[in-house]
Amino acid sequence: MLLRIWWLITLLLTALGLVMGGAHVLELPARMQYEPQLYLRVTSTLYRFFGLVGGPLQVLALLFSIGLVWFIRARAAFRSTLVGTLSLALSLLLWFSR
């Protein structure tokens, strides 16, 4: 039961964290057509909470994902969960490196 709850929390945190990046990608074509002053005003006000909320969500998702890898280390889904965790860590590393 604990494993199922842990898995659900991991999935929810990961989805919430990754949806913010998806929103940026979907909005990019429209934002690229803005004048520089409008772009600066929009991005500094509209996305104020993306880093404040999205950063901790991504870190929590990674921590829960690492915990999930630990919980299922002796099961068949270990490799796929490990690959997913490493991918999540890579996405977070890429976000910090920009």
C-alpha positions, 0 to 999 in steps of 0.5 A: 500500500505504501508503495502505491501511495509513493508511486502516486505522489511521485507521478503527481509531483512529476506531472505538475513539475513538467507541465510548466515547461510544456506551457513555456514551449506552447507559448513560445511562438506567440511570445517570439512575436512580441516587441522587446518591451512587451516581452519583458513586461509579460515574462516578468509579471506573468511567470513570476510564480513559475520558478517559485512553485516549479523549482520546488516541485521538480526537486520534490519530484526528483526526491520522490522518484529516487525514493521510488527507485529505492523501494522497487530495487528488487522488482521488474520495473526497476530499470524503467523507473531508474531511467525515468529518474535519471531523465528527470534529474537531467531535465532539472540539471539542464534547467539549472544550467541555462 
